[in-house]
């Protein structure tokens, strides 16, 4: 079945140009073109598209109004902004409305790639209920204490990228929002973000301060009402896993780009748990109960009760936020033991082991049985000694990681 793509722009010459330049996609997409925001919404209701590509600056009904209305009608529809807006503040204010923000003029191959990427994201999760919940998430709230500490540091004339990134690295939600901005193609930043300090250097302290003060991407965490999970412990675990993954990746001589992707994926590998705990509280309580009663892994319980694992949910969210395909692939498989069957060391293997070893070395929740790194599948013989070496490496460094 062809994917349905709706293009909305008040300039008829631009619509005609899109129609002509995308003729090669007619066998893959069913394309519709609307010359105004109002007509775009009418057409949306008739065809129920998979992807909407819209301009922002339109008379009578602008792109923001169009996207807000589409969000109410069908939250999980993929949305791409294709606009001539050139000021950063306007882009930042609207970035949470769409999967991607492309600047005019846009190369045809870049537009095709963006649409294909958003369509591919839909395959990560099948549950329409979960897709709608994730699609309505514009930001992940940050710790109030960390948020306020960051503002103070950014207003300090002596602040450096290192001191700023050290604060951001205490909070996974803040870090996710920073990288989400870097991922926006409008800013033309390099796609490969090495770490949070690298991201801060790319933005610059003053730009970052302006963004935080003017954008809804950075919200402070209100009282979190779920006794099944501690957000503080969850984020601390995620940050430890990122540090352990960095150690293991360096020890394994992975290429720099793979190391960077592994660290980024590790930092956000459990973000799906936050979504379950905050948006699907009752079902998540059932998941925790099943884990305790049947001594099964949490991903098995999640798929049984929720229809998807927190790894898949996290991958879907971050894919919508522009994280790279490699980072999404690494994150998505962090509970998949089959990654250990690879003959070569892979980033997926590194995250799987780092996550497992942190659960083994740090007993996070007393009510759960302590997890140990063990395998039921076919792990290549040459990996056995390597895993022993990795365990020793992490044991020797865990105190430094805990600080």
C-alpha positions in Angstrom: 0.0 0.0 0.0 1.3 3.5 -0.9 2.1 5.9 1.8 -0.1 9.0 1.7 1.8 12.3 1.8 0.0 15.7 2.1 1.9 18.9 1.1 0.6 22.3 2.3 1.9 25.6 1.0 0.2 28.9 0.1 2.6 29.5 -2.9 1.2 27.6 -5.8 4.5 27.7 -7.7 6.2 25.9 -4.8 3.5 23.2 -4.8 3.9 22.8 -8.5 7.7 22.6 -8.1 7.2 19.8 -5.5 4.7 18.0 -7.7 7.2 18.0 -10.6 10.4 17.2 -8.5 8.7 14.3 -6.7 7.2 12.6 -9.8 9.7 9.8 -9.4 8.0 8.9 -6.1 4.6 8.3 -7.6 5.0 4.5 -7.4 5.8 4.7 -3.7 3.7 7.6 -2.4 0.1 8.9 -3.0 0.7 12.6 -2.9 -1.9 15.4 -2.4 -1.2 19.2 -2.5 -3.2 21.9 -0.6 -2.7 25.7 -1.4 -3.7 26.9 2.1 -3.8 25.9 5.7 -7.6 25.6 5.7 -7.7 23.5 2.6 -4.9 21.4 4.0 -7.0 20.5 7.1 -10.0 19.7 4.9 -7.9 17.5 2.7 -6.3 15.9 5.8 -9.8 14.9 7.1 -10.6 13.3 3.7 -7.4 11.4 3.0 -6.0 10.7 6.5 -2.4 11.0 5.4 0.7 9.2 6.9 2.9 12.3 6.6 2.1 16.0 6.4 4.7 18.5 4.9 3.7 22.1 5.6 5.0 25.6 5.2 4.8 27.8 8.4 4.3 31.3 7.1 0.8 31.3 5.5 -2.0 33.9 5.6 -5.2 33.3 7.6 -4.1 30.0 9.0 -0.4 29.6 9.6 1.6 26.3 9.9 1.5 26.4 13.7 -2.3 26.4 13.7 -2.4 23.7 11.1 0.0 21.4 13.0 -1.8 22.0 16.3 -5.1 21.0 14.7 -3.5 17.9 13.1 -2.1 16.9 16.5 -5.6 17.0 17.9 -7.1 15.0 15.0 -4.4 12.3 14.7 -1.4 12.7 17.1 0.7 10.0 15.6 0.8 11.4 12.0 4.3 12.3 11.0 4.8 16.0 10.5 7.6 17.8 8.6 8.0 21.6 8.5 9.3 22.9 5.2 9.7 26.7 5.7 11.6 29.8 4.9 11.7 31.0 8.5 15.2 31.9 9.2 15.4 33.1 12.9 16.4 30.5 15.5 13.8 31.5 18.1 10.9 30.8 15.7 12.4 27.5 14.8 12.9 26.5 18.4 9.4 27.5 19.4 8.0 25.2 16.7 10.5 22.3 16.7 8.3 20.2 19.1 5.4 20.3 16.6 7.2 18.2 14.0 9.5 15.3 13.4 11.7 17.3 11.1 12.3 21.0 10.2 13.7 21.6 6.7 14.7 25.0 5.3 13.6 26.4 2.0 15.1 26.0 -0.6 15.3 22.2 0.1 17.0 19.7 -2.1 14.6 17.1 -3.5 16.8 14.2 -2.2 16.8 15.7 1.3 13.0 16.0 1.4 12.7 12.4 0.1 15.1 11.2 2.7 13.2 13.0 5.5 9.9 11.6 4.5 11.3 8.1 4.1 12.9 8.3 7.5 9.7 9.4 9.2 7.8 6.5 7.5 10.4 4.0 8.7 9.9 5.2 12.3 6.4 3.9 12.2 7.6 0.3 11.9 9.3 0.4 15.4 5.9 0.0 17.2 2.6 -1.4 16.1 0.4 -0.4 19.0 -1.7 2.6 17.9 -2.4 3.5 21.6 1.3 3.8 22.4 2.0 5.7 19.2 -0.6 8.3 20.1 0.8 8.6 23.7 4.3 9.2 22.4 3.2 11.5 19.7 1.6 13.8 22.3 4.9 14.1 24.2 6.6 17.4 23.3 9.3 17.2 26.0 10.5 15.1 28.9 10.5 17.2 32.2 13.8 17.8 33.9 14.7 17.9 37.6 13.9 21.3 39.0 17.2 21.4 40.9 19.3 20.5 37.9 17.3 22.9 35.7 17.8 25.9 38.0 21.5 25.0 38.5 21.9 25.1 34.7 20.3 28.5 34.4 22.6 29.9 37.1 25.6 28.5 35.4 24.6 29.8 31.9 24.2 33.3 33.4 27.7 33.0 34.9 30.2 34.9 32.8 32.9 32.4 33.7 30.9 29.4 32.6 32.5 27.0 30.2 31.3 24.2 27.9 32.7 21.7 30.4 31.0 23.2 33.5 27.7 23.5 31.6 27.8 20.0 30.2 28.6 18.6 33.6 25.3 19.9 34.9 23.3 18.8 31.8 24.8 15.3 32.1 23.1 14.9 35.5 19.7 14.9 33.9 18.8 12.6 30.9 15.8 14.8 30.0 17.8 17.9 29.6 20.4 16.1 27.6 17.7 14.7 25.3 16.4 18.1 24.6 19.8 19.5 23.8 20.6 16.8 21.3 17.1 17.1 19.8 17.9 20.7 18.9 21.3 19.7 17.5 19.5 17.1 15.4 17.3 19.7 13.7 18.6 20.1 10.1 17.7 23.8 10.1 20.8 24.6 12.1 23.1 22.6 9.8 25.1 21.1 12.7 27.2 18.0 12.1 25.0 14.9 12.6 27.6 13.2 14.7 27.3 14.4 18.3 30.2 13.0 20.4 28.8 13.8 23.8 27.0 16.5 25.7 30.0 18.8 26.0 30.3 18.7 22.2 26.6 19.6 21.8 27.0 22.5 24.2 30.0 23.8 22.2 28.1 23.6 19.0 25.2 25.7 20.4 27.2 28.1 22.6 26.2 29.1 26.1 24.3 32.3 25.2 22.3 30.5 22.5 21.5 27.7 24.9 20.4 30.1 27.6 18.1 31.9 25.1 16.7 28.6 23.9 15.9 27.3 27.4 14.2 30.6 28.4 12.1 30.8 25.3 11.2 27.2 24.5 8.8 24.7 25.9 11.3 22.0 25.2 12.7 22.5 28.7 10.1 21.9 31.3 10.7 21.4 35.0 9.6 18.1 36.5 6.6 18.4 38.7 5.9 16.0 41.5 6.2 12.5 40.0 3.3 10.4 41.1 4.4 6.8 40.6 5.6 4.6 43.4 6.9 1.9 41.0 9.9 3.9 39.8 12.3 6.5 41.0 13.1 8.9 38.2 16.3 9.9 40.1 17.5 6.3 40.2 16.4 5.7 36.6 18.5 8.6 35.3 21.4 7.7 37.5 21.4 4.2 36.1 21.2 5.5 32.6 24.2 7.8 33.1 26.3 5.0 34.7 25.5 2.7 31.8 26.7 5.4 29.4 30.0 5.7 31.3 30.5 2.0 31.4 29.6 1.7 27.7 32.2 4.3 26.9 34.9 2.3 28.9 33.9 -1.0 27.1 33.8 0.6 23.7 37.2 2.2 24.1 38.6 -1.1 25.4 37.2 -2.9 22.3 38.7 -0.4 19.9 35.4 0.4 18.2 35.5 3.2 15.6 35.0 6.7 17.1 31.6 7.2 15.5 30.4 3.8 16.9 31.7 4.8 20.3 29.8 8.1 20.2 26.6 6.5 19.0 26.9 3.8 21.7 27.3 6.5 24.5 24.4 8.5 23.3 22.1 5.4 23.0 23.2 4.3 26.4 22.4 7.6 28.0 18.8 7.4 26.8 18.3 3.6 26.8 15.6 3.6 29.5 13.7 6.7 28.5 10.8 4.4 27.5 10.4 3.4 31.2 9.7 7.0 32.0 7.0 7.1 29.4 5.3 4.0 30.7 5.6 5.1 34.3 4.2 8.6 33.6 1.7 7.9 30.9 0.5 4.3 31.4 0.7 4.0 35.2 -1.8 1.2 35.8 -0.3 -1.0 33.1 3.2 -0.3 34.3 2.2 -1.4 37.8 1.0 -4.7 36.3 4.4 -5.0 34.6 6.3 -4.6 37.8 4.0 -7.1 39.6 4.5 -9.6 36.8 8.3 -9.2 37.0 8.2 -9.8 40.8 5.8 -12.8 40.7 7.2 -14.6 37.7 10.8 -13.5 37.9 10.8 -12.7 34.2 12.7 -9.8 32.6 10.9 -6.5 32.3 10.9 -6.4 28.5 9.0 -9.8 28.5 6.4 -8.4 31.0 6.1 -5.1 29.0 5.4 -6.9 25.7 2.9 -9.2 27.4 0.9 -6.3 29.1 1.7 -3.2 27.1 2.3 -4.7 23.6 5.7 -3.1 23.3 8.9 -2.9 25.4 10.4 0.2 26.9 13.3 -0.2 24.5 11.0 0.0 21.5 9.0 2.9 23.0 12.3 4.8 23.7 13.5 4.1 20.1 10.2 5.3 18.6 10.3 8.6 20.7 13.9 9.4 19.9 13.5 8.5 16.2 10.7 11.1 16.1 13.1 13.5 17.7 15.7 13.1 15.0 18.2 10.8 16.7 20.3 8.8 14.2 19.3 5.5 12.8 22.4 3.9 14.3 21.6 5.3 17.8 18.0 4.0 17.5 19.2 0.6 16.5 21.6 0.3 19.4 19.0 1.6 21.9 16.2 -0.7 20.6 18.2 -3.9 21.1 19.6 -3.3 24.7 17.5 -6.3 26.0 18.1 -8.5 23.0 20.6 -11.3 24.0 21.0 -12.3 20.4 23.3 -9.3 19.9 25.9 -11.4 21.7 26.0 -13.9 18.9 27.9 -11.6 16.6 31.4 -12.7 15.8 32.6 -9.1 16.0 32.1 -6.6 18.8 29.2 -4.3 18.0 27.8 -1.2 19.7 24.6 -3.2 20.4 26.7 -5.7 22.2 28.5 -3.0 24.2 25.2 -1.5 25.5 23.7 -4.9 26.3 26.7 -5.8 28.4 27.1 -2.3 30.0 23.4 -2.3 31.0 23.6 -5.8 32.4 26.8 -5.2 34.3 25.4 -2.1 36.0 22.4 -4.1 37.2 24.8 -6.7 38.4 27.2 -4.3 40.2 24.7 -1.8 41.5 21.6 -3.2 43.2 19.2 -0.5 42.3 15.9 -1.8 43.8 15.9 -4.0 46.9 12.5 -5.5 46.0 13.9 -7.0 42.8 16.3 -9.9 42.5 19.8 -8.8 41.8 20.5 -9.2 38.0 23.6 -11.0 36.8 25.1 -11.1 33.3 24.4 -14.6 32.0 23.5 -16.0 28.6 21.1 -18.6 27.4 21.9 -18.4 23.7 25.0 -19.2 21.6 27.7 -16.7 22.6 30.9 -17.2 20.5 33.7 -18.8 22.5 36.1 -15.9 21.9 33.7 -13.6 23.7 33.8 -15.5 27.0 37.2 -14.1 28.0 36.3 -10.7 26.6 33.2 -10.6 28.8 35.2 -11.6 31.8 37.7 -8.7 31.0 34.8 -6.3 30.6 33.4 -7.3 33.9 36.7 -6.7 35.6 37.1 -3.4 33.8 33.7 -2.2 35.1 34.3 -3.5 38.6 37.6 -1.6 38.8 35.9 1.6 37.6 32.4 1.4 39.1 33.3 3.6 42.1 34.5 6.3 39.9 31.3 6.0 37.8 29.2 6.2 40.9 30.7 9.5 41.9 
